[in-house]
Amino acid sequence: MKQLLIFLGTVVLLFTGLNIFASNDKESVNKEQIVPVTARDSDKNNELKEVSELVYQHSLDGSVPTHTPIIVDEFIKGEQHQVLYIVDNGVLQAINHVNGEIIWRVNVEGQVTTSPVYYEGNIILVSEDNLHALNATDGREVWSKSHEQVVDHSPVVVGDTFVIASTNGTVTAFNKEGEVFWKVKVPELKNGLVAWKDSVIAASYEGVVIELDASTGQQVWSTSLEGKILGTPSVYEDSLYIGTSKGVVHAVDLKNKDIQWRSTEFTYANKNGLLNSTIRANGVSTSIASNGNYIAFGTVYEVIYLLNRETGEVISSKNLTPDVTIEDKEMMLADPLLVEDSLFLSNRNAFYAYDKGLNVNFEYDGYVQLPINKNRSMVLTTNKYLYTIK
């Protein structure tokens, strides 16, 4: 990975009760407060030089998990900005993505359980009991509605609706006023919904993939796969990529409603290079990442795979913990990110950047939430900091 520029800036989090409020005061970056961030070259096992160009730091509260932020092109005070929205311990912050300056911040009632979503000029947040719509320009509350569901994954936006799914399989669509548009029941869900054209795709824990019409909630099509589904599927063009606990990855042709290919070449190699898949299947435990060329995922045995998107052929694989016994393996849960020919992934409190041969280009000590990529800049969130790197 080419030289990384880590942008850090200080965020002060303010709490004044449970009511939603907005604050438009801005903070300047004090370079004396910058905490240098170092990474290590995993091949040479030494520290890389400290990054000193355009460095600022955003501190996070860290007392509750921070969900992946989003970046939106938004008009604020008549000017277009790239705005990063992040929720940190009940505070939604809008940050200028170019210079790290805080535009506004508001307190949100209730513990937020998902990442924010941009919809019709509003930021949609899901808390334990309510749905909140906040104006993306200034953070003022537009509406708040009770949802009475356990929602662990972000809503998806399809056309004029946004849709949420509860863990018990209740799928609900809302209009821009926060009114229920339709509600249907599908089998239990352990992952998030994905959107495709005018449809919403739900992948149930028991292995059933269901396509719903986003305008009515009616089932369009369904198919059963081998094994349970833990991770959220990925859609690229007209194909759905999804993995199961049986160690099978499927490419589903959503247009023609059939299976394009299925790949089962996922075995486990121990530190002696011996293959072992007899104790339990090397099941897919993360969401599937996809781009024009590849798909990528992690497994219960801490192995990552890079596949040809069109054929399912394994391009490369890597056992992240070859010296760890099967009994001590930890199921991979952090989702990967593909950017061109690079794969980014967190595992066991470290963040890695790999090339397509799964050679480590960069390593950072510390757990990182699913990174996001925008115009060749990447945002990483840990328990304590928000980083932007180039």
N, C-alpha and C positions, 0 to 999 in steps of 0.2 A: 504494500500500500504506500502510495506516495506520502510525502511529508504531511503530517497531520497538524492542523492549526486548531487548537482547542480554545474555544471562546467561553470565557467564564465571567459572570457578573453577579453582584450581590442583590439578593431579594430579601426584604424585610417583611415578615408575615405578621399581620395585625389581626387580632380577634376582638370583637366588641359584641359578644352575645351571639345569639342564633339568628337574628334578623339579617336579611340581605341588605348590604349597603354598597355604595360605589365610592371609590376614591380616585380622583384623576391626578393626584400629585405624582411627580416624576422624580426618580432618583438618579443622580449622576454616579458614574463609576469611579471609585477611588482606587487608583492603581496600587497604592500602598497596601490595600487590603487583599490584593490578588494572592491566591494560594497557588504556587506553581504545581502543575500536574505533570508527572513523569510517567512514562511507559517503559517497558523493557523489550528489547529485541530477544525473542525467545530462543533464537538459534545461538546468539552470542552470550545470552544470559547476563546482559549488563543494561544499565539504564540508558535510554535515549536522552538526548539533550533536552533541557527544559524549553518548552515553547514560549517565546516571549513576544511574538507579534500579535497584536489585536486580541490580547487575552483579557477576559473578564469572567467573573464567577457569579453564578446564581446559587445561593444556598437554599436547601429545602429543609423543611421541618423534620422529616424522617420518622416521626412517631407512628405514622400509618403508611401503608404502601402507596406510592405515587404511581398513577396510571400514565400510560403513554400519552404525550401531548399531541396536538394537531397543529398544522400550519395552514393558514388561509390567507388569500389575497382579499383584503377588506379596506373599504374607504372609511377613513377616520378624519374628521374635521376637513372634509373635502379633498383629502389626499389619499392615494392608494398606498397601502403598506402590506408587507408580508408580516402577518401577526401570528405569533405562537401562543396557543392557549393551553394552560396546564393547571391542574387542580392539585394543590398541596395542602393536605390536612384541612379540607373544608374551605380553602380559599382558591377561587378561580382567578388566575392572573392572565392578562393580555400583555404580551411582551413584543416589542419591535424586534423582528427576527434578524434585521440587518445590524443593529447596533446594541441590542440587548436591553434597551431602555424600557422600563415598565410604563405601559400606557394607562392601565387601570387595574384594579383588583377588587373583588367583592367576596364577602362571606356567603357561603351557601349552607342552608339549613339541612342537617342530616349528613351522615357519612356517605360520600360519593363512592359508588361501587364499580364504575366503568370509566373508560376514557371519554372525553367530550366528543361531540359530533356537531358539525356545522350543518344547519338546515334552514333555508329560507331567511337568511340574515340573522339567525339566532344560533346561540350555542346551546345544545341540548345536553343536560346532565341527568344521570340517573342516580338517585340516592336510595337509601334503604326503603323509604316509604313513598317517595315522590319523584315525579318528573319535573324538571325545571327548564324553562326556556329563558335565556338571558340575551339581551340585545348584544350582538357581537361588536357594535361600535363603542358602546359606553358601559356595558355590564348591567344595565338596569333590568329588573325582572319584568318579563312580558307576561308569563303565566306560570303557575305551579299546579300540578295535578297529582292526586294520589293514584298509585298503580297497584298496591297491595300484592306485589309479586317479589320473588327472589330473583334478581337480575344480576348476572355476573359478567355479561359481555355487552359491548357497546351496541346501540341501535344501528340499523342500516337504513340508508335513505334510498328510496326508489320512487322516482317521479315526484308526485305531490304528497307522498306519505313518508313517515319514518316508522320503523317496525322494531319492536323489542321482543325478546323471548325469555321466558323464565325457565328455571332449571326443571320444573315439572312438565315442561312442554307446552305451556300456554304462549301462543304467538299473537301479539296485539299490534295493530296498525293505528297510527294517530294522524290527524291532519295538522295543519300549521297552527290551529288554535288549541291544540292539545286535546281535542275530542276524539273519542274512540271511533275509528272508521270501520274496523272489523276485528273479530277475535276468533281464533280457532285453536284446537287442541291437537298436538302431535305427540309422539312418544317422548320420553325423558331426554333432555338435552344436557350435554356436558361442555358444549362449545358454542361459538357464536354463529349468527346467521351470515350469509353472504348474498349479495345482490347480483342478478344477471338480467340484463335488459329490463323487462317489465315483470320480473319474477323475483321471489325470495326463495333461497335454498336453505333448508334445515337438514342437518345430518344428526340423526338421533344416536344416543349412546348405544343402542342395540344394533346399530348398523344399517338403518333404513335412511335413504336419502330421499327427501320429499321436496318437490317444487310446488310453490304456491303462487297463484296469481296475485300480484301486489295490489291490484285494484279491488279485489273481492275476497281474497283469502281462500278461494277454492283451490283444491288440489289439482294440479295439472298432470303430474306424473310422479312416480316413485319407483325405487329399485332397492333391493336388499344386497348388502355386501357381506364379505366374510369377516367376522370379528366385530368388536366394539369400536366406536369412534370417539376418541378423546379430543383431538385437535380440530380447530376450525379449518374447513376446506379452503382451497384457493381457486379463483376463477381467472383464467386468461383467455380473452376472446370468447370462443364458444365452448371451452373445455373446463371441466371441473376436476381438480386434483385432490384426492383424499386418501388418507392412510388409515389402517385399522390395527387393532391389537394382535391380529394374526400375522403381522409383518407383511401385509399385502398393500400395495399402492395401486389405486385405480385412476385412470383417466376416463372421465365420463363425457361423451359427446352430448351436450345439452340441446343442441339443435336437432339431432337425429334420435335422441333418447336411447342411446346404447353405449356399451363400453368400448372405448377406443383401444385401450390396452390395459393389462394388469401385470405388475411386476412383483416377483416373490423371491428375489435374489438377496434377501437381507439376512445374513448369518452373522454370528458373533465370533470374532477372533481374539483369543487371549494373548498374553504377553509372549507366548512361544509361537504365535502364528497359527495355532490350531483352531479350526472352526468348530463351534459348538452351538447348536440351536435346539438341544434336546431338553433342557431344563424348562424353558418357557420360550415362546416365540419372541423374536426380537421386534416387538411391536412398535408401531409408530406412535409416539407420545406427544409430539409437538404439532403445531399447525404446519401446513405445507406452504412454503414460499415459492413463488413462481415469477418468471419473467419470460422474455421472448425465446430464450434458449434453454433454460434449465428449470428444474424444480429441486427443492432442497428440504430436508427434514431431519429431526433427531429421533432417537429410539430409546426404549427402556433400558438398553444396555450401554447407553452413552456413546453411541456410534452415530456419526453424521454421514449423510449420503447426498451426492449430487447426481441427478439423473438428466438424461436428455428429455426435454419436455415433449417432443413429438413421438418418441419411440419407447420411452421408459427404460432405455439402456442405462446401466450404471456407469457413469463417467469416472467417479472417484468416491472413495469412502475413507473414513478415518475413525479409529477407536480413540476417543479422547482420554480414556483412563485405562491403558493396557496393563498397568500393574495392579489394578484393583480387582479383587475377586468378584465373581458373579454375585455372591451374597451381599457384597458391599456396594454394588452398583446403585446409582441413584437415577431414577427415571428423569429424563430430560423434559423440562416443561417450558423453558424459555424459547420463544418462537424465533426462527431465523429470519434474516433479511437478505435478499439478493439485489445487488446493484451492479449491473453490467456483468463483469466476470469475477466479481468479489462476493463472498459470503460472510455475513456478520452474525455472530452467535455468542450467547452467554452460557457458561456452564461452570458449576462449582465456584462461584464467586470470582470468575474471571471473564473478560470479554475479549473475543478474538476476531481478527479479520483474516480470512483465508482467500487464496487464489483458487482458480477452478481445479487445480490439482490437490486442493486442501492442504497446501503448505501455509504455515502461519506467517503473515506479513506484519502483523501488529498484535500486541497483547496488552491488556489493561487490567490491573488487579482491582477487582470489585465487581459486584453484580450489576448488570445493566438491564433495564427494561427493554422491551422490543424497540430498537432504534427506528427512527423515521428519516427518510431521505427527501430533500427538497432542493432542487437546483444545485446538485453536487455538494450540498452541505448536509451534515448528518447531526441529528440531535440525539443525545444519549442522556437518560435519566437514571441515577442511582438512588440509594436511600437518602443521600445527603446533598447531592449536587445535580444541577442541570448543565450539561456540556453541549456545545455546538462545535463540530469539527469540520474541516474542509479536506 
